[in-house]
Amino acid sequence: MIAALIALTFLAGQSDFDAKFVAGLKALNNLDLPAAQAGLEAAAKLQPSNPRVWVALAQTYLREGKTALASDAAVKAERFGPNDLVVLHLLATFYAEVNKFARAGDIEALCAANDKQDSAAPARAMSDYLQGDQPKKAIAIGLATADWQQRADIRNLLGKAYEADGQILKTIPELQEAIRLKPDEDAYYFDLVQVLVAHYNFPTAIQIGEAAQKRFPSSAKIALLTGVAYYGQSQPDAAVDAFLRSTNLDPSDERAYLFLSKLMDQAADKLPAIAERFVDFQEKNPQSYLGYFLHAKVDPGQAESLLKKSVSLNGDYWESHYDLGIQLAKRGALADAEKEFRRAVELNPKDPAIHYRLFRVLAGLGKTREADAELAVQRHVAAERDQELRNTAGAVKRFEIAPK
């Protein structure tokens, strides 16, 4: 962005204006924001209808945290430069930075329509529309792009847009075609496997994930997603192997560790390897609540203190409260356990296991009426969970899609 702004110095104009404009842009490039603001505001006074000054000011104000001024400057840049492609592109980037993705998409669409030499503009517009929850606009841009059938990036984005628009029967072919057109792009495999997993088509997700792992052996995200597919297919051994591989490739990705924590009772001879990863993660991330939570899973002697540390770092993670409640209940600290289970219920009211643990603690404390009420809640939540599982089973059949 800032490099692009410096390119604006080629704008011709009066020497006094040039000096102030260039000084402001250089200051912005060096992140000397007060100097950038002073120089650009002085330039704006000399040429108040210059859109390039205003787009530079929008970026300056944004970095200063002056969001109202930044928005006003962006509006002026758009008003004064509706046909300036440089300004429009910079404005699209600005709106994306402030999470106004639908507006960014509209502006990138203008760029795509008015600059046929900018072949990346349609893809930028589609990406912005997808982030702005405007899949129909993304689809329209994709289908209007010249030679879209032969562009892997457009086919991939079309697949994502069809998925976001609920058109699953069009989703898979587009994602597959992106892979066919550009088979060396690991992100395209990831996107396809992710959709298959989301629609419970685990066998096909596993098939494609395994093929992708052979092609991209250093991709942690593909190993992770393949593990998720094995997990969904109830193949714990293969899932554990995939998650361990993912932690090897990217030790910082928390998701693989969380899945491993759910598979410990099925990990058998792989438990030592899991324990080693959990302890290592905690030691390398001393400010992470997750590290202490994971370490507690494999260190019963220190579990209570580790879980208390996890809760102190993040009081909104329900599993730390739940596991701490179990530890407290084991040693008879039922009143403290009740507090932890109640907090876990607040954070995750749809899990019947938490309600059942709370029921048992309440019964142990002699709070019969509260215990009976909690047991009724547990049964209701469990019934809802069973219905969700039955619905999921139907979804698996409904979205069964054969690979090409």
C-alpha positions in Angstrom: 0.0 0.0 0.0 2.6 2.6 1.0 4.8 1.6 -1.9 1.9 2.3 -4.2 1.3 5.7 -2.5 4.9 6.7 -3.2 4.3 6.0 -6.9 1.8 8.8 -6.8 4.7 11.2 -6.6 4.8 11.1 -10.4 1.7 13.2 -10.5 2.5 16.5 -12.1 1.5 19.8 -10.6 2.6 23.0 -9.1 6.0 22.9 -7.4 4.8 23.9 -4.0 2.1 21.3 -4.1 4.6 18.7 -5.3 7.0 19.4 -2.4 4.3 19.1 0.2 2.7 16.0 -1.4 6.0 14.2 -1.8 7.1 15.1 1.7 3.8 13.7 3.1 4.2 10.5 1.1 7.7 9.9 2.2 6.8 10.5 5.8 3.9 8.1 5.5 6.3 5.5 4.0 8.5 6.0 7.1 5.5 5.8 9.4 6.2 9.3 10.6 2.5 9.9 10.8 2.4 13.5 12.3 4.7 14.6 9.5 2.7 12.7 6.9 -0.5 14.3 8.1 1.0 17.8 8.1 2.4 17.5 4.6 -0.6 15.9 3.1 -3.1 18.3 4.7 -1.0 21.2 3.4 -1.1 19.6 -0.1 -4.9 19.2 0.2 -5.3 22.9 0.9 -3.4 23.7 -2.3 -5.3 21.2 -4.4 -8.5 20.4 -2.5 -10.0 18.3 -5.3 -7.0 16.1 -5.9 -8.2 12.5 -5.2 -4.7 11.2 -4.7 -4.0 13.5 -1.8 -7.2 12.4 -0.1 -6.6 8.7 -0.6 -3.1 9.2 1.0 -4.7 11.1 3.8 -7.2 8.3 4.3 -4.4 5.9 4.9 -2.6 8.3 7.2 -5.6 8.9 9.4 -6.4 5.2 9.5 -2.9 4.5 10.8 -3.3 7.2 13.4 -6.6 5.7 14.6 -8.6 8.6 13.4 -11.3 6.5 11.8 -13.8 9.3 11.2 -11.3 11.5 9.4 -10.1 8.5 7.4 -13.6 7.7 6.2 -14.2 11.3 5.3 -11.0 11.4 3.3 -11.9 8.2 1.5 -15.3 9.6 0.5 -13.6 12.7 -0.9 -11.0 10.6 -2.8 -13.8 8.6 -4.4 -15.8 11.8 -5.2 -12.9 13.5 -6.9 -11.4 10.5 -8.6 -14.2 8.3 -9.8 -12.2 7.3 -12.9 -8.7 7.3 -11.4 -7.8 3.6 -11.4 -4.9 4.1 -9.0 -7.1 5.9 -6.5 -9.8 3.3 -6.9 -7.5 0.4 -6.2 -6.1 2.1 -3.2 -9.6 2.9 -2.0 -10.5 -0.8 -2.3 -7.5 -1.7 -0.2 -8.5 0.9 2.4 -12.1 -0.4 2.6 -10.8 -3.9 3.0 -8.6 -2.8 5.9 -11.6 -1.3 7.7 -13.6 -4.5 7.1 -16.0 -2.9 4.6 -15.4 -5.8 2.2 -18.6 -5.4 0.2 -17.6 -1.8 -0.6 -14.1 -2.9 -1.5 -15.6 -5.5 -3.8 -17.7 -2.8 -5.6 -14.6 -0.7 -6.2 -12.5 -3.6 -7.4 -15.3 -4.5 -9.7 -15.1 -1.0 -11.2 -11.3 -1.5 -11.7 -12.0 -4.8 -13.4 -14.5 -3.2 -15.7 -12.4 -0.2 -16.6 -8.9 -1.7 -16.8 -8.7 -4.8 -18.9 -5.0 -4.9 -18.4 -5.4 -5.5 -14.7 -6.1 -9.3 -14.9 -6.0 -9.6 -11.1 -8.8 -7.2 -10.5 -11.7 -9.7 -10.9 -10.1 -12.1 -8.4 -9.6 -9.2 -6.0 -13.2 -8.2 -6.4 -14.5 -11.8 -5.9 -12.3 -12.2 -2.7 -13.7 -9.0 -1.3 -17.3 -9.9 -2.1 -16.8 -13.3 -0.4 -15.4 -11.7 2.7 -18.3 -9.2 2.6 -20.9 -12.1 2.4 -21.9 -11.2 -1.2 -21.5 -14.5 -3.0 -23.9 -13.7 -5.8 -21.9 -10.6 -6.8 -18.7 -12.7 -6.6 -20.3 -15.3 -9.0 -21.4 -12.5 -11.4 -17.9 -11.1 -11.5 -16.3 -14.5 -12.1 -18.6 -15.5 -14.9 -18.1 -12.1 -16.6 -14.3 -12.4 -16.5 -12.6 -13.0 -19.9 -11.4 -16.6 -20.3 -12.7 -17.5 -16.8 -12.9 -21.1 -17.8 -9.1 -21.3 -18.1 -8.3 -19.4 -15.0 -7.6 -21.5 -11.9 -8.0 -18.6 -9.5 -11.4 -17.7 -10.9 -12.6 -21.3 -10.8 -11.5 -21.7 -7.2 -13.2 -18.5 -6.2 -16.3 -19.5 -8.1 -16.3 -22.7 -6.1 -16.1 -20.8 -2.8 -18.8 -18.4 -4.0 -21.2 -21.2 -4.9 -20.6 -22.9 -1.6 -21.3 -19.6 0.3 -24.5 -19.2 -1.9 -25.7 -22.8 -1.0 -25.1 -24.1 -4.5 -23.2 -27.2 -3.4 -23.7 -29.1 -6.7 -21.8 -26.3 -8.5 -19.2 -26.0 -5.8 -17.3 -29.2 -6.1 -16.8 -29.1 -9.9 -15.4 -25.6 -9.8 -12.9 -26.5 -7.0 -11.9 -29.6 -8.9 -11.4 -27.7 -12.1 -9.1 -25.2 -10.3 -6.9 -28.2 -9.3 -6.9 -29.6 -12.8 -5.8 -26.2 -14.2 -3.2 -25.6 -11.5 -2.2 -28.9 -9.8 0.7 -27.4 -8.0 -1.3 -25.0 -5.8 -1.8 -26.6 -2.4 -4.4 -24.1 -1.4 -6.8 -25.4 -4.0 -6.6 -28.9 -2.6 -7.2 -27.5 0.9 -10.3 -25.7 -0.3 -11.7 -28.8 -1.9 -11.1 -31.0 1.1 -12.5 -28.4 3.5 -15.8 -28.3 1.6 -16.0 -32.1 1.5 -15.4 -32.2 5.3 -18.0 -29.4 5.9 -20.5 -31.6 4.1 -19.5 -34.8 5.9 -18.2 -36.5 2.8 -15.3 -37.9 4.7 -14.3 -40.8 2.4 -13.7 -38.5 -0.5 -12.0 -35.9 1.7 -9.6 -38.6 2.9 -8.9 -39.8 -0.6 -8.1 -36.3 -1.9 -6.3 -35.3 1.3 -4.0 -38.3 1.1 -3.2 -37.5 -2.5 -2.5 -33.9 -1.6 -0.2 -34.9 1.3 1.9 -36.9 -1.2 2.1 -33.9 -3.5 2.7 -31.4 -0.8 4.5 -33.3 2.1 5.4 -30.0 3.8 1.9 -28.6 4.0 0.7 -28.6 7.6 -2.8 -27.3 6.8 -3.4 -30.2 4.4 -2.2 -32.7 7.0 -4.5 -31.1 9.6 -7.5 -31.2 7.4 -6.9 -34.8 6.4 -6.8 -35.6 10.1 -10.2 -33.9 10.5 -11.6 -36.1 7.8 -10.2 -39.2 9.5 -11.6 -38.0 12.8 -15.1 -37.5 11.2 -14.8 -41.0 9.6 -14.1 -42.5 13.1 -10.6 -43.6 12.2 -8.7 -42.5 15.2 -5.3 -44.1 14.4 -5.0 -42.4 11.1 -6.4 -39.1 12.5 -3.7 -39.1 15.3 -1.0 -39.7 12.7 -2.2 -36.8 10.6 -2.5 -34.4 13.5 1.0 -35.4 14.8 2.4 -34.8 11.3 0.6 -31.4 11.3 2.2 -30.4 14.6 5.6 -31.4 13.3 5.2 -29.2 10.2 3.6 -26.2 12.1 4.1 -26.4 15.9 2.2 -23.1 16.3 -1.2 -24.2 14.9 -3.4 -24.8 17.9 -6.1 -26.8 16.1 -4.1 -30.0 15.7 -3.3 -30.0 19.4 -7.0 -29.6 20.3 -8.0 -32.6 18.1 -5.2 -34.7 19.6 -6.6 -33.9 23.1 -10.0 -35.3 22.0 -8.3 -38.6 20.8 -6.2 -39.4 23.7 -8.4 -42.3 24.9 -8.0 -43.9 21.5 -4.3 -43.1 20.9 -2.9 -46.2 22.6 0.8 -46.5 21.8 0.9 -42.9 20.4 0.2 -41.3 23.8 3.9 -40.7 24.6 4.3 -38.8 21.3 1.2 -36.7 22.1 2.4 -36.0 25.7 5.7 -34.8 24.3 4.0 -32.4 21.9 1.7 -31.0 24.6 4.5 -30.4 27.1 6.6 -28.8 24.4 3.8 -26.6 23.3 3.2 -25.3 26.8 6.9 -24.7 27.4 7.3 -22.7 24.2 4.1 -20.8 24.7 4.1 -19.7 28.4 1.5 -17.1 28.0 -1.0 -19.4 26.2 -3.9 -20.8 28.2 -4.1 -23.7 25.8 -0.6 -24.9 26.6 -1.4 -25.4 30.3 -4.7 -27.0 29.4 -3.0 -29.5 27.1 -0.2 -30.2 29.6 -2.7 -31.0 32.3 -4.1 -33.7 30.0 -0.8 -35.7 30.3 0.4 -34.7 33.7 -2.2 -35.9 36.4 0.1 -34.9 39.3 0.1 -31.3 38.2 -3.3 -31.2 36.5 -5.1 -29.0 39.0 -2.4 -26.3 39.2 -2.0 -26.3 35.4 -5.7 -25.9 34.8 -5.9 -23.1 37.3 -3.1 -21.4 35.4 -5.1 -22.0 32.1 -8.2 -20.4 33.7 -6.2 -17.4 34.9 -5.0 -16.7 31.4 -8.3 -17.2 29.7 -11.5 -17.5 31.8 -13.7 -17.9 28.8 -12.4 -21.3 27.7 -15.1 -23.8 28.9 -12.9 -26.9 28.7 -10.4 -25.6 31.2 -13.2 -25.0 33.7 -14.7 -28.4 33.0 -11.5 -30.3 33.5 -10.7 -28.3 36.6 -14.1 -29.1 38.0 -13.3 -32.8 37.4 -10.0 -32.5 39.3 -11.6 -30.7 42.2 -14.4 -33.2 42.4 -11.9 -36.1 42.5 -10.3 -34.7 45.7 -13.7 -33.9 47.3 -13.6 -30.1 46.8 -17.3 -30.2 45.7 -18.2 -26.6 46.3 -15.2 -25.4 44.2 -16.1 -28.0 41.6 -19.6 -26.7 41.4 -18.3 -23.2 40.6 -16.2 -24.5 37.8 -19.0 -26.7 36.3 -21.4 -23.8 36.5 -19.0 -21.5 34.6 -18.5 -24.3 32.0 -22.3 -24.5 31.6 -22.5 -20.7 31.1 -19.9 -20.9 28.3 -21.2 -24.1 26.7 -24.8 -24.8 27.7 -25.4 -27.4 24.9 -23.0 -30.0 26.2 -24.9 -32.7 28.2 -21.7 -34.0 29.8 -21.2 -30.7 31.7 -24.8 -30.8 33.0 -24.3 -34.3 34.2 -21.1 -33.5 36.1 -22.8 -30.6 37.7 -25.8 -32.8 38.7 -23.5 -35.2 40.4 -21.7 -32.5 42.3 -25.0 -30.9 43.4 -26.2 -34.3 44.6 -23.0 -34.8 46.5 -23.5 -31.5 48.2 -27.0 -32.5 49.2 -28.6 -29.9 47.0 -31.3 -32.3 46.0 -33.7 -29.9 44.4 -31.0 -28.2 42.3 -29.6 -31.6 41.4 -32.9 -32.8 40.1 -33.4 -29.7 38.1 -29.9 -30.0 36.5 -30.6 -33.7 35.7 -33.7 -32.6 33.8 -31.7 -30.1 31.9 -29.1 -32.7 31.1 -31.7 -35.1 29.7 -33.2 -32.3 27.6 -29.9 -31.2 26.2 -28.9 -34.9 25.5 -32.1 -35.4 23.5 -31.4 -32.3 21.4 -27.9 -33.6 20.8 -29.2 -36.9 19.7 -31.6 -35.2 17.2 -28.7 -33.2 15.8 -26.7 -36.4 15.3 -29.6 -37.9 13.4 -29.9 -34.8 11.2 -26.2 -35.0 10.6 -26.5 -38.6 9.5 -29.0 -37.5 6.9 -26.8 -34.7 5.8 -24.0 -37.2 5.1 -26.2 -39.0 2.6 -27.6 -35.8 1.1 -24.2 -34.4 0.2 -22.5 -37.6 -0.9 -20.5 -36.5 -4.0 -18.4 -38.7 -6.1 -15.0 -37.4 -7.2 -14.1 -37.0 -10.8 
